[in-house]
Amino acid sequence: MANNQTPVTEDLLQAFSDAWNRHDLDALMSFMADDCEFHAVAGPDLLGKTFKGRDAVREGFQLAWQTFPDAAWLDGEHFVRGERGVTESTFCGTRADGTRIEARMVDVFTFRDGKIAVKNAFRKDRPPVGRNGN
């Protein structure tokens, strides 16, 4: 069966990244398939913590800003090849206790029907770079 949807491009991944940096949860969810999955950078399982379905993925995305209220994904570079894609960026964020994280990361995507079906996040395990103001 042919896919009649417009193929996903690097522009879609840039717009998705822009929504993350605006902390715009509604915009983020507009990119996600109905049966989407999100595999977070940390968690108890082989894939970190997995969120399945729109409601769970929305909650998983929200946790990023609860953990790092000033979270930002900088210097994004994107590529798409068919139904797969990657975004590489620098994650920066400050936890409630003031410790600051700055590390390179990648998101590996699986697309279906022009939407993101799976977002699988990986981040370097780097010690905190200091506290806010240091």
MDAnalysis code that builds the backbone (N, CA, C; Angstrom):
import MDAnalysis as mda
import numpy as np

u = mda.Universe.empty(402, n_residues=134, atom_resindex=np.repeat(np.arange(134), 3), trajectory=True)
u.add_TopologyAttr("name", ["N", "CA", "C"] * 134)
u.add_TopologyAttr("resid", np.arange(1, 135))
u.add_TopologyAttr("resname", ["MET", "ALA", "ASN", "ASN", "GLN", "THR", "PRO", "VAL", "THR", "GLU", "ASP", "LEU", "LEU", "GLN", "ALA", "PHE", "SER", "ASP", "ALA", "TRP", "ASN", "ARG", "HIS", "ASP", "LEU", "ASP", "ALA", "LEU", "MET", "SER", "PHE", "MET", "ALA", "ASP", "ASP", "CYS", "GLU", "PHE", "HIS", "ALA", "VAL", "ALA", "GLY", "PRO", "ASP", "LEU", "LEU", "GLY", "LYS", "THR", "PHE", "LYS", "GLY", "ARG", "ASP", "ALA", "VAL", "ARG", "GLU", "GLY", "PHE", "GLN", "LEU", "ALA", "TRP", "GLN", "THR", "PHE", "PRO", "ASP", "ALA", "ALA", "TRP", "LEU", "ASP", "GLY", "GLU", "HIS", "PHE", "VAL", "ARG", "GLY", "GLU", "ARG", "GLY", "VAL", "THR", "GLU", "SER", "THR", "PHE", "CYS", "GLY", "THR", "ARG", "ALA", "ASP", "GLY", "THR", "ARG", "ILE", "GLU", "ALA", "ARG", "MET", "VAL", "ASP", "VAL", "PHE", "THR", "PHE", "ARG", "ASP", "GLY", "LYS", "ILE", "ALA", "VAL", "LYS", "ASN", "ALA", "PHE", "ARG", "LYS", "ASP", "ARG", "PRO", "PRO", "VAL", "GLY", "ARG", "ASN", "GLY", "ASN"])
u.atoms.positions = np.array([
    [0.846, -1.177, 0.000],
    [0.000, 0.000, 0.000],
    [0.891, 1.240, 0.000],
    [0.627, 2.171, -0.877],
    [1.446, 3.380, -1.002],
    [1.082, 4.379, 0.081],
    [2.090, 5.111, 0.519],
    [1.887, 6.174, 1.492],
    [1.591, 7.448, 0.711],
    [0.380, 7.977, 0.841],
    [-0.027, 9.166, 0.103],
    [0.270, 10.459, 0.858],
    [0.849, 10.364, 2.037],
    [1.155, 11.542, 2.835],
    [2.414, 12.229, 2.312],
    [2.508, 13.523, 2.563],
    [3.717, 14.255, 2.249],
    [4.864, 13.694, 3.093],
    [6.013, 13.425, 2.487],
    [7.122, 12.871, 3.273],
    [7.578, 13.847, 4.357],
    [8.058, 13.313, 5.448],
    [8.633, 14.119, 6.518],
    [9.962, 14.683, 6.029],
    [10.244, 15.932, 6.382],
    [11.483, 16.601, 5.975],
    [12.213, 17.145, 7.194],
    [13.411, 17.639, 6.956],
    [14.177, 18.289, 8.009],
    [13.424, 19.514, 8.542],
    [12.625, 20.164, 7.697],
    [11.848, 21.325, 8.153],
    [10.860, 20.937, 9.245],
    [10.245, 19.762, 9.137],
    [9.333, 19.301, 10.180],
    [10.091, 19.097, 11.485],
    [11.275, 18.484, 11.420],
    [12.055, 18.277, 12.636],
    [12.520, 19.600, 13.234],
    [12.821, 20.587, 12.401],
    [13.185, 21.905, 12.929],
    [11.991, 22.544, 13.630],
    [10.811, 22.443, 13.037],
    [9.609, 22.991, 13.660],
    [9.301, 22.275, 14.981],
    [9.519, 20.970, 15.028],
    [9.334, 20.199, 16.253],
    [10.324, 20.684, 17.321],
    [11.573, 20.889, 16.933],
    [12.589, 21.404, 17.865],
    [12.232, 22.802, 18.354],
    [11.742, 23.633, 17.456],
    [11.331, 24.985, 17.847],
    [10.218, 24.936, 18.892],
    [9.275, 23.998, 18.727],
    [8.185, 23.848, 19.703],
    [8.739, 23.421, 21.063],
    [9.744, 22.547, 21.075],
    [10.375, 22.175, 22.353],
    [10.966, 23.413, 23.028],
    [11.646, 24.237, 22.261],
    [12.289, 25.411, 22.851],
    [11.296, 26.487, 23.277],
    [10.108, 26.481, 22.706],
    [9.041, 27.391, 23.163],
    [8.275, 26.800, 24.340],
    [8.562, 25.546, 24.666],
    [7.826, 24.806, 25.703],
    [6.340, 24.763, 25.348],
    [6.049, 24.489, 24.076],
    [4.692, 24.511, 23.530],
    [4.178, 23.081, 23.365],
    [3.559, 22.583, 24.415],
    [3.110, 21.194, 24.443],
    [2.061, 20.894, 23.383],
    [1.119, 21.809, 23.151],
    [0.102, 21.580, 22.128],
    [0.726, 21.476, 20.736],
    [1.682, 22.343, 20.447],
    [2.364, 22.272, 19.152],
    [3.127, 20.956, 19.019],
    [3.819, 20.540, 20.076],
    [4.549, 19.274, 20.024],
    [3.620, 18.115, 19.687],
    [2.482, 18.076, 20.348],
    [1.561, 16.961, 20.144],
    [0.963, 16.978, 18.745],
    [0.935, 18.140, 18.088],
    [0.404, 18.194, 16.726],
    [1.299, 17.451, 15.735],
    [2.548, 17.207, 16.102],
    [3.479, 16.472, 15.248],
    [3.400, 14.959, 15.460],
    [2.736, 14.536, 16.536],
    [2.766, 13.138, 16.953],
    [1.591, 12.346, 16.381],
    [1.859, 11.095, 16.017],
    [0.823, 10.171, 15.548],
    [-0.105, 9.815, 16.715],
    [-1.298, 9.355, 16.390],
    [-2.266, 8.989, 17.432],
    [-1.745, 7.889, 18.346],
    [-1.003, 6.935, 17.802],
    [-0.492, 5.815, 18.598],
    [1.009, 5.983, 18.872],
    [1.418, 7.206, 19.188],
    [2.831, 7.553, 19.346],
    [3.447, 6.919, 20.592],
    [4.786, 6.886, 20.558],
    [5.584, 6.424, 21.685],
    [6.740, 7.399, 21.896],
    [7.120, 7.540, 23.171],
    [8.273, 8.357, 23.542],
    [9.110, 7.544, 24.515],
    [10.396, 7.362, 24.173],
    [11.348, 6.681, 25.042],
    [12.277, 7.762, 25.606],
    [12.142, 8.039, 26.890],
    [12.898, 9.107, 27.554],
    [14.363, 8.716, 27.739],
    [15.199, 9.706, 28.026],
    [16.640, 9.467, 28.169],
    [16.974, 8.621, 29.390],
    [16.107, 8.576, 30.369],
    [16.391, 7.824, 31.594],
    [15.150, 7.050, 32.013],
    [15.384, 6.026, 32.787],
    [14.283, 5.237, 33.302],
    [14.726, 3.822, 33.590],
    [13.817, 3.007, 34.083],
    [14.175, 1.678, 34.573],
    [14.357, 0.616, 33.493],
    [13.937, 0.888, 32.280],
    [13.922, -0.137, 31.247],
    [15.061, 0.048, 30.251],
    [15.230, -0.932, 29.383],
    [16.272, -0.888, 28.363],
    [16.185, 0.390, 27.535],
    [14.974, 0.853, 27.234],
    [14.766, 2.073, 26.449],
    [14.532, 3.297, 27.326],
    [14.906, 3.245, 28.584],
    [14.615, 4.343, 29.512],
    [13.204, 4.171, 30.027],
    [12.465, 5.245, 30.137],
    [11.049, 5.165, 30.490],
    [10.252, 5.348, 29.207],
    [9.318, 4.439, 28.959],
    [8.513, 4.483, 27.748],
    [7.123, 5.011, 28.053],
    [6.683, 5.935, 27.210],
    [5.333, 6.493, 27.271],
    [4.637, 6.103, 25.974],
    [3.458, 5.485, 26.069],
    [2.734, 5.028, 24.879],
    [1.362, 5.664, 24.832],
    [1.004, 6.157, 23.648],
    [-0.280, 6.809, 23.447],
    [-0.183, 8.303, 23.693],
    [-1.093, 9.056, 23.108],
    [-1.021, 10.520, 23.145],
    [-1.026, 11.081, 24.563],
    [-1.892, 10.582, 25.423],
    [-1.966, 11.125, 26.788],
    [-0.669, 10.872, 27.554],
    [-0.151, 9.650, 27.460],
    [1.081, 9.314, 28.164],
    [2.275, 10.082, 27.596],
    [2.361, 10.198, 26.266],
    [3.464, 10.940, 25.646],
    [3.400, 12.405, 26.068],
    [2.227, 12.975, 26.081],
    [2.062, 14.361, 26.529],
    [2.601, 14.525, 27.950],
    [2.254, 13.601, 28.833],
    [2.763, 13.647, 30.217],
    [4.277, 13.497, 30.253],
    [4.816, 12.597, 29.410],
    [6.266, 12.414, 29.356],
    [6.991, 13.659, 28.887],
    [6.446, 14.314, 27.864],
    [7.044, 15.564, 27.388],
    [6.998, 16.624, 28.487],
    [5.878, 16.714, 29.188],
    [5.705, 17.710, 30.258],
    [6.750, 17.509, 31.365],
    [7.122, 16.259, 31.624],
    [8.120, 15.977, 32.666],
    [9.459, 16.657, 32.388],
    [9.797, 16.824, 31.114],
    [11.068, 17.489, 30.784],
    [11.114, 18.881, 31.392],
    [10.007, 19.626, 31.286],
    [9.982, 20.995, 31.809],
    [9.757, 21.026, 33.312],
    [9.164, 19.972, 33.862],
    [9.038, 19.904, 35.320],
    [10.406, 19.658, 35.948],
    [11.222, 18.841, 35.290],
    [12.560, 18.541, 35.790],
    [13.538, 19.677, 35.505],
    [13.411, 20.288, 34.334],
    [14.299, 21.363, 33.891],
    [13.437, 22.523, 33.380],
    [12.961, 23.405, 34.253],
    [12.052, 24.478, 33.820],
    [12.616, 25.387, 32.725],
    [13.939, 25.491, 32.632],
    [14.561, 26.343, 31.609],
    [15.148, 25.521, 30.457],
    [14.676, 24.309, 30.275],
    [15.236, 23.398, 29.272],
    [15.309, 24.049, 27.889],
    [16.430, 23.788, 27.205],
    [16.619, 24.277, 25.838],
    [17.421, 23.241, 25.066],
    [17.095, 23.119, 23.789],
    [17.780, 22.207, 22.876],
    [18.383, 23.091, 21.792],
    [19.709, 23.216, 21.814],
    [20.404, 24.202, 20.989],
    [21.177, 23.545, 19.851],
    [21.452, 24.348, 18.819],
    [22.314, 23.931, 17.708],
    [21.807, 22.654, 17.030],
    [20.502, 22.553, 16.834],
    [19.928, 21.354, 16.239],
    [20.364, 21.129, 14.800],
    [20.693, 19.895, 14.501],
    [20.974, 19.446, 13.141],
    [20.069, 18.250, 12.888],
    [19.455, 18.195, 11.712],
    [18.441, 17.189, 11.427],
    [18.739, 16.479, 10.123],
    [18.375, 15.201, 10.078],
    [18.330, 14.526, 8.789],
    [17.191, 13.516, 8.784],
    [16.670, 13.308, 7.599],
    [15.560, 12.382, 7.394],
    [15.931, 11.467, 6.236],
    [15.644, 10.208, 6.415],
    [15.825, 9.232, 5.334],
    [14.626, 8.305, 5.381],
    [13.707, 8.529, 4.476],
    [12.505, 7.700, 4.426],
    [11.662, 7.861, 5.680],
    [11.407, 6.761, 6.353],
    [10.551, 6.753, 7.545],
    [11.338, 6.887, 8.839],
    [12.609, 7.297, 8.734],
    [13.454, 7.477, 9.926],
    [14.116, 8.838, 9.868],
    [14.456, 9.365, 11.032],
    [15.134, 10.644, 11.093],
    [15.882, 10.799, 12.402],
    [16.771, 11.790, 12.448],
    [17.582, 12.064, 13.635],
    [17.707, 13.569, 13.811],
    [17.623, 13.991, 15.062],
    [17.993, 15.351, 15.442],
    [19.122, 15.245, 16.450],
    [20.208, 15.976, 16.203],
    [21.315, 16.069, 17.151],
    [21.337, 17.493, 17.672],
    [21.466, 17.643, 18.995],
    [21.446, 18.978, 19.594],
    [22.230, 18.975, 20.901],
    [22.351, 20.157, 21.490],
    [22.921, 20.292, 22.825],
    [21.785, 20.599, 23.783],
    [21.593, 19.731, 24.768],
    [20.577, 19.955, 25.793],
    [21.186, 20.768, 26.920],
    [20.469, 21.801, 27.354],
    [20.873, 22.616, 28.499],
    [19.668, 22.764, 29.418],
    [19.885, 22.604, 30.710],
    [18.785, 22.793, 31.641],
    [19.276, 22.823, 33.071],
    [18.484, 23.475, 33.919],
    [18.805, 23.616, 35.331],
    [17.730, 22.934, 36.158],
    [18.157, 22.040, 37.047],
    [17.235, 21.356, 37.958],
    [16.824, 22.304, 39.082],
    [15.799, 21.909, 39.823],
    [15.297, 22.724, 40.943],
    [16.381, 22.994, 41.984],
    [17.338, 22.061, 42.157],
    [18.404, 22.262, 43.148],
    [19.529, 23.154, 42.633],
    [19.385, 23.665, 41.396],
    [20.364, 24.583, 40.832],
    [21.439, 23.928, 39.992],
    [21.529, 22.595, 39.987],
    [22.547, 21.954, 39.155],
    [22.179, 22.093, 37.684],
    [23.190, 22.359, 36.898],
    [22.999, 22.618, 35.476],
    [23.574, 21.474, 34.651],
    [22.784, 21.027, 33.683],
    [23.185, 19.970, 32.764],
    [23.409, 20.602, 31.388],
    [24.485, 20.189, 30.740],
    [24.748, 20.581, 29.359],
    [25.423, 19.395, 28.693],
    [24.749, 18.798, 27.718],
    [25.287, 17.598, 27.085],
    [24.705, 17.443, 25.683],
    [25.476, 16.844, 24.798],
    [24.987, 16.533, 23.451],
    [23.985, 15.394, 23.542],
    [23.024, 15.428, 22.640],
    [22.006, 14.382, 22.621],
    [21.509, 14.160, 21.203],
    [20.822, 13.057, 21.025],
    [20.154, 12.776, 19.764],
    [18.751, 12.261, 20.051],
    [17.854, 12.566, 19.146],
    [16.536, 11.960, 19.096],
    [16.489, 11.159, 17.809],
    [16.092, 9.912, 17.920],
    [15.916, 9.050, 16.760],
    [14.412, 8.889, 16.560],
    [13.950, 9.209, 15.368],
    [12.518, 9.223, 15.076],
    [12.133, 8.120, 14.103],
    [10.924, 7.621, 14.281],
    [10.253, 6.780, 13.295],
    [8.994, 7.525, 12.884],
    [8.766, 7.658, 11.576],
    [7.618, 8.393, 11.053],
    [6.587, 7.439, 10.470],
    [5.340, 7.861, 10.546],
    [4.259, 7.119, 9.914],
    [3.205, 8.112, 9.461],
    [2.850, 8.054, 8.192],
    [1.801, 8.918, 7.636],
    [2.055, 10.401, 7.912],
    [3.316, 10.814, 7.779],
    [3.667, 12.218, 7.918],
    [3.752, 12.725, 9.346],
    [3.672, 11.826, 10.320],
    [3.730, 12.206, 11.739],
    [4.856, 11.437, 12.429],
    [5.207, 11.882, 13.627],
    [6.205, 11.181, 14.435],
    [5.489, 10.064, 15.191],
    [5.869, 8.824, 14.906],
    [5.289, 7.670, 15.589],
    [6.102, 7.318, 16.836],
    [7.443, 7.457, 16.740],
    [8.320, 7.141, 17.868],
    [9.389, 8.211, 17.973],
    [9.580, 8.713, 19.202],
    [10.690, 9.610, 19.539],
    [11.517, 8.885, 20.590],
    [12.746, 8.538, 20.238],
    [13.627, 7.799, 21.123],
    [14.809, 8.709, 21.447],
    [14.902, 9.178, 22.688],
    [15.887, 10.186, 23.086],
    [17.103, 9.545, 23.760],
    [18.285, 10.044, 23.396],
    [19.550, 9.611, 23.983],
    [20.347, 10.860, 24.348],
    [20.963, 10.870, 25.543],
    [21.773, 12.015, 25.963],
    [23.043, 11.508, 26.630],
    [24.150, 12.183, 26.364],
    [25.408, 11.856, 27.015],
    [25.226, 11.936, 28.531],
    [25.843, 11.003, 29.247],
    [25.758, 10.965, 30.702],
    [26.927, 11.761, 31.265],
    [26.744, 13.066, 31.292],
    [27.793, 13.988, 31.718],
    [27.450, 14.520, 33.107],
    [28.436, 14.652, 33.996],
    [28.150, 15.247, 35.314],
    [27.648, 16.684, 35.156],
    [26.908, 17.185, 36.137],
    [26.467, 18.588, 36.070],
    [27.643, 19.520, 35.843],
    [27.391, 20.589, 35.089],
    [28.465, 21.541, 34.771],
    [28.554, 22.637, 35.814],
    [27.743, 22.612, 36.834],
    [27.789, 23.598, 37.906],
    [26.395, 23.948, 38.374],
    [26.350, 24.975, 39.172],
    [25.070, 25.489, 39.662],
    [24.792, 26.803, 38.971],
    [23.537, 27.171, 38.918],
    [23.156, 28.441, 38.309],
    [24.022, 29.561, 38.898],
    [24.579, 30.362, 38.032],
    [25.402, 31.478, 38.479],
    [26.871, 31.126, 38.630],
    [27.254, 29.864, 38.451],
    [28.661, 29.465, 38.568],
    [29.245, 29.109, 37.234],
])
